Amino acid sequence: MPRISNVRMVQLHSSWLLVLVAIAGCSGLVTSDQEQNNGSSTNMAAQTQGNVLQLTLHEVMDTEGTGKLAGTYLLPDGYEATDEVTWIPDNYLTPVVGTTTLQSDDGSILMESMSGLQICFGHSPAGSTGIDPPKSVCAFLINDWKKKHPGLAFSVVDKKNTPVPEDSQSPPGGRMYSNRGDVQLRYAKDGTDFLVKIHAKIFVMETTPVTTAIGGTLYEGSWVIQNNYTVTAPEDRFPDAMKLFGIVLASYRIDPHFYNTVVQAQAIIQRNFYSNQRQIMETSRIISQTNDQMIDSINQSYQANRATNEKEVTGFDDYIRGIDRYNEEGGEVSLPSGYAHAWSDGNGKYLVSDEHGYDPNVGGPNGTWHEMEKQ
């Protein structure tokens, strides 16, 4: 981005300082051959029995920056999780990019989530820099998928671009807007038909073009890829895969203290636009260690961010709306609907079942289970 107008860009986005901080759900534009590992979750060896689904609270750790907990979500039994929290100190809008990949034990189902990737662009009489925001989110998602799967023939089942009116703003010196894209693809591999569902929201912020003294125009901006979700599954298993991914997304909770760290680190990056990475990362560690108090303004932003992310989750697909909420010590728990009973062991493990008379305390997994009350 041309250095001449850094101040203009900081002024333009300063009012959105708290709005744009988000790990957004789970947190990849990650390829299907990414190395899998269990992260910090408890790996469940027991398999799902009949119509009983087992879920375990999974922790996402920020190993690169603060060294602390970044968030949690419910991981379905039979899936491996790979999470990454990446600090990018040059990104003044979203200094943290979160990615998650879930893969079924047989490798046929892949669930991916990414949010916070910032891309800059600029135009001036001297030339252009960066990459301009896509005019069509769907076209962007399809092209990105094609690059990751070269030579694989596919068909587009459905696609829809939708503007986000609530994100449209016209502050002095520029404008902000968002568009959503939803794409469904189909392809065949090794005799099996697969479906792919992709969703993303792209937020754009750009300055108003101005005429320079030497002629020509000057303007610049950034665009952020948020809530980028991809589910790939055999066609006959696709509805169940979508529902499981919905559980993961709906159950994701950003740790409040980590959110506090990101907000304050973002403010530091804006004040020191070209500070080196070591200084920024050291600053984030200091904030995390010395300021775990959530101030009122950040807490309000945290709650607003949760509400926004939940709206994106439920808009991903109709299957994801099939979620029930239960009362549990320590807060609310989101679990899949369609089950008559839900149990908790009080230590982050949950069971749901529609089998009449099923009791996990009799012949079930180890532990002591209590039934939860549905809201």
C-alpha positions as CSV (number, residue, x, y, z in Angstrom):
1,M,0.0,0.0,0.0
2,P,1.5,3.4,-0.9
3,R,2.9,5.0,2.2
4,I,1.7,8.5,1.3
5,S,-1.8,7.9,2.7
6,N,-1.2,5.7,5.7
7,V,-2.7,8.4,7.9
8,R,-5.9,8.6,5.8
9,M,-6.4,4.9,6.1
10,V,-5.9,4.9,9.8
11,Q,-8.4,7.7,10.1
12,L,-10.9,5.9,7.9
13,H,-10.9,2.7,9.9
14,S,-10.4,4.1,13.4
15,S,-14.2,4.1,14.1
16,W,-14.3,0.4,13.2
17,L,-11.5,-0.6,15.6
18,L,-13.6,-2.9,17.7
19,V,-16.1,-4.0,15.1
20,L,-13.6,-5.8,12.9
21,V,-11.7,-7.8,15.6
22,A,-12.8,-11.3,15.1
23,I,-11.5,-14.8,14.9
24,A,-15.0,-15.6,13.7
25,G,-16.2,-18.9,14.6
26,C,-13.6,-21.6,14.6
27,S,-11.0,-20.1,12.8
28,G,-8.7,-22.2,6.8
29,L,-8.2,-21.5,3.6
30,V,-6.2,-24.7,4.3
31,T,-5.6,-27.4,1.8
32,S,-7.0,-30.9,2.1
33,D,-3.5,-32.4,2.4
34,Q,-2.7,-30.3,5.4
35,E,-0.9,-32.4,8.1
36,Q,-3.4,-33.4,10.8
37,N,-2.7,-33.4,14.6
38,N,-4.9,-33.5,17.7
39,G,-3.9,-30.0,19.0
40,S,-4.9,-29.7,22.6
41,S,-8.2,-31.6,22.4
42,T,-8.9,-34.9,24.2
43,N,-8.9,-37.6,21.6
44,M,-12.0,-39.7,22.0
45,A,-11.2,-43.4,21.3
46,A,-14.8,-44.6,21.8
47,Q,-16.9,-44.7,18.7
48,T,-20.5,-43.4,18.3
49,Q,-22.9,-46.1,19.4
50,G,-26.1,-46.4,17.5
51,N,-27.9,-43.1,17.6
52,V,-25.6,-41.7,20.3
53,L,-23.3,-38.8,19.4
54,Q,-20.4,-37.9,21.7
55,L,-18.8,-34.5,21.7
56,T,-15.7,-33.1,23.6
57,L,-14.8,-29.6,24.5
58,H,-11.8,-28.7,22.4
59,E,-9.3,-25.9,23.3
60,V,-7.7,-23.7,20.6
61,M,-4.4,-22.3,21.9
62,D,-2.5,-19.3,20.7
63,T,0.9,-20.8,20.7
64,E,2.5,-18.1,18.5
65,G,1.6,-14.9,20.3
66,T,0.2,-14.9,23.9
67,G,0.7,-18.5,24.7
68,K,-2.8,-18.7,26.1
69,L,-6.2,-20.0,25.4
70,A,-7.8,-18.4,22.3
71,G,-11.2,-20.2,22.3
72,T,-13.1,-23.4,22.6
73,Y,-15.6,-25.5,20.6
74,L,-17.3,-28.9,20.7
75,L,-15.4,-31.5,18.6
76,P,-17.5,-34.5,17.4
77,D,-16.2,-38.0,18.2
78,G,-14.3,-39.5,15.2
79,Y,-12.9,-36.2,13.9
80,E,-9.3,-34.9,14.2
81,A,-8.8,-31.1,14.6
82,T,-6.0,-28.9,13.4
83,D,-6.1,-25.3,14.6
84,E,-3.8,-22.3,14.0
85,V,-3.7,-18.8,15.4
86,T,-1.4,-16.6,13.3
87,W,-0.4,-13.1,14.2
88,I,0.2,-10.8,11.2
89,P,1.4,-7.5,12.7
90,D,1.2,-5.6,9.4
91,N,-2.6,-6.2,9.3
92,Y,-4.0,-3.1,11.0
93,L,-7.6,-4.3,10.6
94,T,-7.3,-7.9,11.7
95,P,-3.8,-8.7,13.2
96,V,-4.9,-12.3,13.9
97,V,-5.9,-15.0,11.4
98,G,-7.6,-18.1,12.7
99,T,-7.9,-21.4,10.8
100,T,-9.4,-24.8,11.7
101,T,-9.5,-28.0,9.8
102,L,-11.6,-31.0,10.9
103,Q,-11.3,-34.4,9.2
104,S,-13.3,-37.5,9.7
105,D,-11.5,-40.7,10.8
106,D,-12.0,-42.2,7.3
107,G,-10.8,-39.1,5.6
108,S,-14.0,-38.6,3.5
109,I,-15.4,-35.5,5.2
110,L,-13.4,-32.3,5.5
111,M,-14.6,-29.2,7.3
112,E,-12.6,-25.9,7.1
113,S,-12.9,-22.5,8.6
114,M,-10.9,-19.3,8.3
115,S,-11.4,-15.7,9.3
116,G,-9.4,-12.5,9.5
117,L,-7.2,-12.6,6.3
118,Q,-6.6,-9.0,5.2
119,I,-5.5,-8.1,1.7
120,C,-4.5,-4.5,0.8
121,F,-4.6,-2.6,-2.5
122,G,-3.7,0.8,-3.9
123,H,-3.8,2.9,-7.0
124,S,-1.8,6.0,-7.9
125,P,-0.3,7.7,-11.0
126,A,2.9,5.7,-10.2
127,G,1.1,2.3,-10.5
128,S,-1.0,-0.2,-8.6
129,T,-0.2,-2.4,-5.6
130,G,-1.8,-5.4,-4.0
131,I,-5.0,-7.1,-5.1
132,D,-8.4,-5.3,-5.6
133,P,-11.4,-6.7,-3.8
134,P,-13.4,-9.2,-5.9
135,K,-16.6,-7.9,-7.6
136,S,-18.2,-11.3,-7.0
137,V,-17.6,-13.3,-3.8
138,C,-18.9,-16.5,-5.4
139,A,-16.5,-16.1,-8.4
140,F,-13.6,-15.6,-5.9
141,L,-14.6,-18.7,-3.9
142,I,-14.9,-20.9,-7.0
143,N,-11.6,-19.8,-8.4
144,D,-9.9,-20.3,-5.0
145,W,-11.3,-23.8,-4.8
146,K,-10.2,-24.6,-8.4
147,K,-6.6,-23.5,-7.5
148,K,-6.6,-26.0,-4.6
149,H,-8.0,-28.8,-6.7
150,P,-6.2,-28.5,-10.0
151,G,-7.5,-30.9,-12.7
152,L,-10.6,-32.0,-10.8
153,A,-13.7,-31.7,-12.9
154,F,-16.7,-30.2,-11.0
155,S,-20.1,-28.6,-11.6
156,V,-21.6,-25.6,-9.9
157,V,-24.9,-26.6,-8.2
158,D,-25.8,-23.3,-6.8
159,K,-24.3,-19.8,-6.1
160,K,-25.6,-16.7,-4.5
161,N,-24.1,-13.2,-3.9
162,T,-25.7,-11.2,-1.2
163,P,-24.9,-7.6,-0.1
164,V,-24.8,-6.9,3.7
165,P,-26.6,-3.6,4.1
166,E,-25.8,-3.2,7.8
167,D,-22.1,-3.0,6.9
168,S,-22.5,-0.2,4.5
169,Q,-20.9,3.0,5.8
170,S,-19.7,6.3,4.3
171,P,-17.3,7.9,6.8
172,P,-15.4,11.1,5.7
173,G,-12.9,10.2,3.1
174,G,-14.1,6.8,2.1
175,R,-16.6,4.0,2.2
176,M,-17.1,0.5,3.8
177,Y,-19.3,-2.3,2.6
178,S,-19.6,-6.1,2.7
179,N,-20.9,-8.9,0.5
180,R,-21.6,-12.6,1.2
181,G,-21.1,-15.4,-1.2
182,D,-22.6,-19.0,-1.0
183,V,-21.5,-21.7,-3.4
184,Q,-22.4,-25.4,-3.8
185,L,-20.3,-27.7,-6.0
186,R,-20.4,-31.3,-7.0
187,Y,-17.7,-33.6,-8.2
188,A,-16.9,-37.3,-8.5
189,K,-13.8,-39.1,-7.2
190,D,-13.1,-42.8,-7.0
191,G,-16.7,-43.7,-7.8
192,T,-18.1,-41.5,-5.1
193,D,-20.1,-38.3,-5.6
194,F,-19.1,-35.4,-3.4
195,L,-20.8,-32.1,-2.5
196,V,-18.9,-29.0,-1.4
197,K,-20.6,-26.0,0.4
198,I,-18.5,-22.8,0.6
199,H,-19.5,-19.5,2.4
200,A,-17.6,-16.3,3.0
201,K,-18.2,-12.7,3.9
202,I,-15.8,-10.1,2.4
203,F,-15.6,-6.7,4.1
204,V,-14.1,-3.8,2.0
205,M,-12.8,-0.5,3.2
206,E,-11.4,2.0,0.7
207,T,-10.6,5.7,0.5
208,T,-12.3,8.2,-1.9
209,P,-10.3,8.6,-5.1
210,V,-8.6,12.0,-5.2
211,T,-6.8,13.8,-8.0
212,T,-3.1,14.3,-7.5
213,A,-1.0,17.3,-8.3
214,I,0.7,15.4,-11.1
215,G,-2.5,14.2,-12.6
216,G,-4.3,10.9,-12.2
217,T,-6.1,9.6,-9.1
218,L,-5.0,8.1,-5.8
219,Y,-7.0,5.7,-3.6
220,E,-6.3,2.6,-1.6
221,G,-7.9,0.2,0.8
222,S,-8.1,-3.2,2.3
223,W,-10.5,-6.1,2.2
224,V,-10.9,-8.8,4.8
225,I,-12.1,-12.4,4.3
226,Q,-14.4,-13.3,7.2
227,N,-16.4,-16.4,8.1
228,N,-15.0,-18.5,5.3
229,Y,-16.5,-22.0,5.8
230,T,-16.1,-25.1,3.5
231,V,-17.6,-28.5,4.0
232,T,-16.8,-31.4,1.7
233,A,-18.5,-34.8,2.1
234,P,-19.9,-37.7,0.1
235,E,-23.4,-36.7,-1.1
236,D,-25.2,-39.2,1.0
237,R,-23.4,-38.0,4.1
238,F,-23.5,-34.3,3.4
239,P,-26.5,-33.4,5.5
240,D,-25.0,-35.1,8.6
241,A,-21.6,-33.4,7.9
242,M,-23.3,-30.0,7.7
243,K,-25.1,-30.6,10.9
244,L,-21.9,-31.6,12.7
245,F,-20.1,-28.5,11.4
246,G,-23.0,-26.4,12.6
247,I,-22.4,-27.8,16.1
248,V,-18.7,-26.8,15.9
249,L,-19.5,-23.3,14.6
250,A,-22.4,-22.6,17.0
251,S,-20.4,-23.9,20.0
252,Y,-17.3,-21.8,19.3
253,R,-16.4,-19.2,22.0
254,I,-13.6,-16.8,21.8
255,D,-11.9,-16.5,25.1
256,P,-12.7,-13.0,26.5
257,H,-9.2,-12.3,27.7
258,F,-7.7,-13.3,24.3
259,Y,-10.2,-11.0,22.6
260,N,-9.1,-8.2,24.9
261,T,-5.5,-8.9,23.9
262,V,-6.3,-8.7,20.2
263,V,-8.2,-5.5,20.5
264,Q,-5.4,-3.8,22.3
265,A,-2.7,-5.2,20.1
266,Q,-4.7,-3.9,17.1
267,A,-4.7,-0.4,18.6
268,I,-0.9,-0.6,19.1
269,I,-0.4,-1.7,15.4
270,Q,-2.4,1.3,14.2
271,R,-0.3,3.6,16.3
272,N,3.0,2.0,15.1
273,F,2.0,1.1,11.6
274,Y,5.5,-0.1,10.6
275,S,6.7,-1.4,13.9
276,N,8.7,-4.6,13.5
277,Q,7.1,-8.0,14.3
278,R,9.2,-8.7,17.4
279,Q,8.0,-5.5,19.0
280,I,4.4,-6.2,18.3
281,M,4.5,-9.8,19.5
282,E,6.3,-8.8,22.7
283,T,3.6,-6.1,23.2
284,S,0.8,-8.7,22.8
285,R,2.5,-10.9,25.4
286,I,2.8,-8.0,27.9
287,I,-0.9,-7.1,27.4
288,S,-1.9,-10.7,27.9
289,Q,0.1,-11.0,31.1
290,T,-0.8,-7.7,32.7
291,N,-4.2,-6.7,31.6
292,D,-6.8,-9.5,31.8
293,Q,-9.5,-7.1,32.9
294,M,-12.2,-6.7,30.2
295,I,-13.0,-2.9,30.1
296,D,-16.6,-2.0,29.3
297,S,-16.1,-0.9,25.8
298,I,-14.2,-4.0,24.8
299,N,-16.8,-6.2,26.6
300,Q,-19.6,-4.6,24.6
301,S,-17.7,-5.2,21.4
302,Y,-17.1,-8.8,22.5
303,Q,-20.8,-9.4,22.9
304,A,-21.6,-7.7,19.6
305,N,-19.0,-9.8,17.9
306,R,-20.6,-13.0,19.2
307,A,-24.0,-12.0,17.9
308,T,-22.6,-11.1,14.5
309,N,-20.7,-14.5,14.2
310,E,-23.8,-16.4,15.3
311,K,-25.8,-14.7,12.5
312,E,-23.1,-15.8,10.0
313,V,-23.2,-19.3,11.3
314,T,-27.0,-19.7,11.0
315,G,-26.9,-18.2,7.5
316,F,-24.4,-20.8,6.3
317,D,-27.0,-23.5,5.6
318,D,-30.4,-24.7,6.7
319,Y,-29.0,-27.8,8.3
320,I,-27.1,-25.6,10.8
321,R,-30.3,-24.2,12.2
322,G,-31.1,-27.7,13.6
323,I,-29.4,-26.9,17.0
324,D,-30.9,-27.0,20.5
325,R,-29.5,-25.1,23.5
326,Y,-29.2,-26.6,26.9
327,N,-28.6,-25.2,30.4
328,E,-25.4,-26.3,32.0
329,E,-23.3,-25.2,34.9
330,G,-20.9,-22.5,33.5
331,G,-23.3,-21.4,30.7
332,E,-25.2,-22.4,27.7
333,V,-24.4,-25.4,25.5
334,S,-25.4,-25.8,21.9
335,L,-26.0,-29.3,20.7
336,P,-27.6,-30.9,17.6
337,S,-31.4,-31.0,17.5
338,G,-33.4,-34.1,16.7
339,Y,-32.3,-35.9,19.9
340,A,-34.6,-36.5,22.8
341,H,-31.9,-36.5,25.5
342,A,-28.5,-34.8,26.2
343,W,-26.0,-35.6,29.0
344,S,-22.9,-34.0,30.3
345,D,-20.1,-35.4,32.5
346,G,-19.3,-31.9,33.8
347,N,-15.8,-32.0,32.4
348,G,-16.4,-30.9,28.8
349,K,-17.9,-34.1,27.3
350,Y,-21.4,-34.4,26.0
351,L,-23.7,-37.1,24.7
352,V,-27.0,-36.8,22.7
353,S,-29.3,-39.7,21.9
354,D,-32.8,-40.4,20.7
355,E,-32.7,-44.1,21.9
356,H,-35.5,-44.8,24.4
357,G,-34.2,-45.8,27.7
358,Y,-30.6,-45.1,26.9
359,D,-28.5,-44.3,30.0
360,P,-24.8,-43.5,29.6
361,N,-24.2,-44.4,33.2
362,V,-25.2,-48.0,32.4
363,G,-22.8,-49.6,29.9
364,G,-21.9,-46.3,28.4
365,P,-18.6,-44.3,28.3
366,N,-16.6,-43.9,31.4
367,G,-17.6,-41.2,33.8
368,T,-20.6,-40.0,35.6
369,W,-23.3,-38.4,33.4
370,H,-26.2,-36.1,34.2
371,E,-29.0,-35.2,31.9
372,M,-29.3,-31.5,30.8
373,E,-32.4,-29.4,30.6
374,K,-33.3,-28.1,27.1
375,Q,-34.0,-24.3,26.9
